Amino acid sequence: MHPPEPDDHDERARGFRQHVEPEIEVLLRVARTLTGPADAEDLVQETLVRAWRSVDRFDGRHPRAWLLTILRNTNMNMHRRRRPDAIEDATVYPDARPAFGVEQPTTEDRVMAAILPADLERAVQALDSKFRTVLLLVDVDQLTYSEAADVLGVPVGTVMSRLNRARGRVRKQLRPGFAAAMREKR
């Protein structure tokens, strides 16, 4: 195999700048939703490497959908490689400590905690993960239904259904507190 011609490299770099670089922020937001802040950058980095390798074969249509598909597949492959054994009941190990200490909240976590009311945060966290993930992808990360479907590998109708159910459950959980607050204002 011979090294690529300089024109090939220039074309690849141009395609990467045009189609991939504008979507990096979206990839980071979606990766944080899927994996949490600790693994998001690794997931995006691996996604960018894979996008670089194939950008010369990309037709230029729907770059976000293309990249989100790469992100989803990369995420599945990364989790397939390192699937740890789950401990059913951590209380069985009273002396156990985290291997690397307690993870400090990120700046983003602190800002979100200050912005989001505690009731809303609890309501979202109480959702089953499949509903919470759809809610975060669409309402926080601002993906379209189609993009969220690509990320999750499910039909668009499933995204719409899960989102509707998630929003309904959050509203239902928030309603008693909201009603009490309204009574206090009177």
C-alpha positions in Angstrom: 0.0 0.0 0.0 1.4 3.4 -0.9 0.9 6.7 0.9 -2.0 8.9 -0.2 -1.3 11.5 -2.8 -1.1 15.1 -1.4 -4.3 16.0 -3.3 -6.1 13.1 -1.4 -5.0 14.5 1.9 -6.1 18.0 1.0 -9.4 16.8 -0.2 -9.9 14.8 3.0 -9.0 17.8 5.1 -11.4 20.0 3.1 -14.2 17.5 3.6 -13.5 17.2 7.3 -13.5 21.0 7.8 -16.7 21.4 5.8 -18.8 18.4 7.1 -17.3 17.4 10.5 -15.9 20.4 12.3 -19.2 22.4 12.4 -20.9 19.4 14.2 -18.3 18.8 16.9 -20.3 20.7 19.6 -23.4 18.7 18.8 -21.4 15.5 19.0 -20.1 16.5 22.4 -23.6 17.3 23.7 -25.0 14.0 22.5 -22.0 12.1 23.8 -22.5 13.6 27.3 -26.1 12.5 27.2 -25.2 9.0 26.1 -22.2 8.4 28.3 -21.9 11.1 30.9 -19.2 13.7 31.0 -16.3 11.3 31.9 -16.5 9.3 28.7 -17.9 11.9 26.3 -14.6 13.3 25.0 -13.2 9.8 24.4 -16.3 8.8 22.4 -16.2 12.0 20.3 -12.4 11.6 19.7 -12.9 8.1 18.4 -15.9 9.3 16.3 -13.8 12.0 14.8 -11.0 9.5 13.9 -13.5 7.3 12.2 -15.1 10.2 10.4 -11.6 11.3 9.2 -10.9 7.9 7.8 -14.2 7.9 5.8 -14.8 11.5 5.0 -13.5 11.1 1.5 -16.2 8.5 0.8 -19.0 10.7 2.3 -21.4 12.1 -0.2 -21.9 15.4 1.6 -25.6 14.9 2.3 -26.8 15.1 5.9 -23.5 15.3 7.7 -25.1 15.5 11.2 -27.0 12.2 10.6 -23.8 10.6 9.2 -21.8 11.7 12.2 -24.4 10.7 14.8 -24.6 7.3 13.2 -20.8 7.0 13.6 -21.1 8.2 17.2 -23.8 5.6 18.0 -21.9 2.7 16.4 -18.7 3.8 18.1 -20.5 4.0 21.5 -21.9 0.5 21.0 -18.5 -0.8 20.1 -16.8 0.9 23.0 -19.3 -0.6 25.5 -19.1 -4.0 23.9 -15.3 -4.0 24.7 -15.6 -3.0 28.3 -18.7 -4.3 29.9 -18.0 -4.5 33.6 -19.6 -6.8 36.0 -22.4 -5.0 37.9 -22.7 -5.2 41.6 -26.3 -5.8 42.5 -26.1 -4.4 46.1 -23.2 -2.1 46.9 -24.1 -2.2 50.6 -22.7 -5.7 50.8 -19.2 -4.0 50.5 -19.3 -1.4 53.2 -15.6 -0.6 53.0 -15.5 -0.2 49.2 -14.2 3.1 47.9 -14.2 4.5 44.4 -11.0 3.5 42.6 -10.0 7.0 41.7 -11.7 9.0 44.4 -15.0 10.9 44.2 -15.5 12.6 40.8 -15.9 16.3 41.3 -18.8 17.9 39.5 -17.9 19.6 36.3 -18.5 23.3 35.6 -21.4 22.2 33.4 -22.9 20.2 36.2 -22.7 23.2 38.6 -24.2 25.6 36.1 -27.1 23.2 35.3 -27.7 22.6 39.0 -27.9 26.4 39.5 -30.2 26.9 36.5 -32.6 23.9 36.8 -34.9 23.8 39.7 -34.3 20.9 42.0 -37.8 19.5 41.3 -37.3 19.4 37.6 -33.9 17.7 38.0 -35.4 15.1 40.3 -38.3 14.5 37.8 -36.0 14.0 34.9 -33.6 11.8 36.9 -36.6 9.6 38.0 -37.4 8.7 34.4 -36.5 5.3 33.1 -33.2 5.7 31.1 -34.8 5.2 27.7 -37.3 8.0 28.3 -34.7 10.3 30.0 -32.2 9.9 27.1 -34.8 10.8 24.5 -35.9 13.8 26.5 -32.3 15.0 26.9 -31.4 14.5 23.2 -34.5 16.4 21.9 -35.2 19.0 24.6 -31.7 19.7 25.9 -29.3 18.8 23.0 -31.9 20.1 20.5 -31.7 17.2 18.1 -34.5 16.6 15.6 -36.6 13.5 16.1 -34.8 11.9 13.1 -31.4 12.7 14.6 -32.3 11.3 17.9 -33.6 8.2 16.2 -30.3 7.8 14.4 -28.4 8.2 17.7 -30.5 5.6 19.4 -30.9 3.2 16.5 -34.7 3.3 16.8 -37.5 4.4 14.5 -38.6 8.1 14.6 -42.0 7.0 15.9 -40.4 5.4 18.9 -38.6 8.6 19.7 -41.8 10.6 19.4 -43.6 8.1 21.6 -40.9 8.0 24.3 -40.6 11.8 24.3 -44.3 12.2 24.7 -44.3 9.8 27.6 -41.3 11.4 29.2 -42.7 14.9 29.1 -46.0 13.6 30.5 -44.3 11.9 33.4 -42.2 14.9 34.2 -45.3 17.1 34.1 -47.2 14.7 36.3 -44.4 14.6 38.8 -44.0 18.4 38.9 -47.8 19.1 39.1 -48.2 18.8 42.9 -45.3 21.2 43.6 -46.5 23.6 41.0 -50.0 23.6 42.4 -48.7 24.3 45.9 -46.5 27.2 44.6 -49.5 28.7 42.9 -51.6 28.5 46.1 -48.9 30.3 48.0 -48.8 33.1 45.4 -52.5 33.9 46.0 
